[in-house]
Every structure is written in C-alpha cells, then in structure tokens.
Amino acid sequence: MASDVTIQSIPSTSRRSPEERARLLENPGFGQIFTDHMVTARYSPADGWHDAQLSAYAPLTLDPATSVLHYGQAIFEGLKAYAQPDGGVALFRPDQNAARFQRSARRLAMTEVPEQLFLESIRVLVEADRDWVPQRTGEALYLRPLEIATDAFLGVRPSQDYLYLLLASPAANYFPGGVRPVSVWLSTEYVRAAPGGTGEAKCAGNYAASLVAQAAAAEQGCDQVVWLDAIQHKYVEEMGGMNLYFVLADGRLLTPALTGTLLPGVTRDSILTLGRDLGLDVVEGHMTTEEWEAGCADGSISEVFACGTAAVITPVGEVKYARGAFTVADGQPGAVTMKVRESLLGIQQGTAPDPHGWMRRIG
Ligand SMILES: Cc1ncc(COP(=O)(O)O)c(C=O)c1O
C-alpha cells in the first residue's frame, strides 16, 4: 500500500490584500470567489499519488486530448469549514466525504484518492487560507475536492493518470434571502438516475444531465427540480443538489430510502441521527407523488424540507407538476424543519454540543 503522501507548500506570491479580501467577503454569494491557494496531486501507475502541493490558485493547462474532456471521468465532493466561537475552524464529518469520493471513483473506474491525502489536503488549504473562512453566522468556507482523468488519449478506456484538485470558496447561503421556502418542479420528462447507473456517485455527468431539467423547473417558475424514479416516474427520489425529508403529522420523519439511484448525502445521514435525538421516529421509506399531494391535502404531511451541505436545510413550500400544483401546509417554514436546522447548524457552528463526535478541528 502507498505510504502517506506529503504535501509540499509553495505559498502564493500574489495573495489578495486584507482590504481586497474583506471586500470580497462582504458579499461572497455561492461558488463565485476563490481563495489564494489550491492543492493539486497527480497519480500515475508508476509513481502512485505524487507531486502533491499547495500552490497559488491558478488555471490548469490541459492537452486537448485529455480524456476527461471527452469521456467525462470526473468526480467531486462538497464540504464546509466552519468558523468556531473560540476562533478555530472545524469540518463536519469530512471522513464521510472522503469515503463517498472513493466510492464515486470506483463507480467511474478511477483511482481512489487515499483518505489521508484527502483530509490532509483540506487541512493544509484551510490553514493557508484561514483568513478566508467567513465569520458571519450561516457562512462557511466551501471546499471542493475533485478528480479528473488526465491521459491524453482518445481510446475509450479508464484513464491511467489522474489529477486531484482542492479549491476553497467562501460561501454565504446557497439560496439567497435566508430561510425562504423553495418551490419545486416534479420532473416526469427527464430522469436523473436509473438502476445500475451513476446516481449514487458524485460524478460531473450527473449534473450535466440535470441542467435541462433544472431549466424546465425555472421555466415553470420553480427554484429546483425534484427527481422521480426512472421506471414509474412515481417515487420521489431527491432534488438537484439536496436530499428530501417529509415531516408526517403522526411524528414520523421520512426520507426516501437509498435505492442505488440517490446520492447518499452526508446531511441526510446526519439527520437520520439528529431526528432521533429530537425524539422523532425517523424512517427510510418511499413517498409517491400522489401520496405527497394527498398528504398535503389531508394534513398528514405537515412539512417537507431539503437538505445538503450547500443549502443546509431548506423548507419546500410549493410543488408544481405537469397537471397541477399544491402547497405544503401553509407554505411557510415548519417548526420541525427549523428545529432540525437549528440543531444541525448548532453542531456545525460550535454553538451546541457535538454528541456524535462529528466535528473535526483543523486549527
Ligand atoms: C444530487 C445531490 N443530492 C444530495 C446532495 C446532498 O449531499 P450532502 O448532504 O452530502 O451535501 C447533494 C450534494 O452533495 C447532491 O448533489
């Protein structure tokens, strides 16, 4: 087995000034601004993972035949570093992202990034760009690990060489305007993932294929698309970049089961535990679109929320589909949704105890 990969540090000679950084952090938005550094590492069968370095954030140079540009062997992750009340910085369950990154790699026939390299790259980048960690409540430093196939070869086969990259981007709320219920479009025209496909993997192609459906949702005046199962277009699966939870009036908290076509979200998994901590009967099950509409009509579904790293927990207010529309309860954020949100954010922001040992301090 490969031994631990050491990351060489080549600090940027063109860091932004404290004034420029403060100006950018004033209104970071989501995924628009990047810190002064990035981490890169290369893989080849002969050398294993090597040339790992922290260096200035800069464009890449790629041969036009680079296989990722043609056949899409590209996977990524998303996690956040949170400012802590004592001035430190902590990550939320980064081991889970490392493990999912490896599962995604296996599904795309790519070489896995060792957990040690993944976690160490995050540590060195956050340490180098610590001043970019936003301090305001609700904001965080979003970390984007990715891996791409780099063989310059047009044959259709798994690449032998790979590039691992880690970027960091200060982030405000994914949905501007704080906790605002989102409207969703039930997509029956397009599917995100079919049995045996890549739905469980966080691969670039899944997102490319989703964009036309997201555009269809926007045309209907909706914020997000809700994906249904590929066979019957009946079972609710997940959203564009978030998993879903249904709060039932009988005290259950239901999330669609991981059937192989959903992305196993770290936030989803955490809420399975947090919900139980809050005394809810958390179940992984099934919800059809008819049950969703009927449940909202008869009051047996009292709240629906979406969850993910970027969006945290966002209430779903309005649902539209080809032949109709309905509202979840009164369309406003529900009490259970807000309770789960507060308890998750409390752990992440270090203002509440961390009974499950989820936070990893990195300084
Ligand atoms: C399709 C999809 N579903 C769900 C999620 C939520 O996953 P997590 O909670 O790990 O951010 C994401 C975001 O990564 C996603 O892209």
The ligand as a Gaussian input file, in Angstrom:
#p B3LYP/6-31G(d) Opt

LIG

0 1
 C      -27.690000      15.189000      -6.083000
 C      -27.375000      15.512000      -4.673000
 N      -28.144000      15.020000      -3.704000
 C      -27.909000      15.281000      -2.405000
 C      -26.852000      16.074000      -2.019000
 C      -26.613000      16.345000      -0.561000
 O      -25.435000      15.710000      -0.119000
 P      -24.603000      16.273000       1.113000
 O      -25.522000      16.318000       2.264000
 O      -23.503000      15.282000       1.293000
 O      -24.117000      17.624000       0.721000
 C      -26.029000      16.623000      -2.991000
 C      -24.875000      17.475000      -2.609000
 O      -23.793000      16.971000      -2.492000
 C      -26.279000      16.332000      -4.349000
 O      -25.515000      16.851000      -5.304000

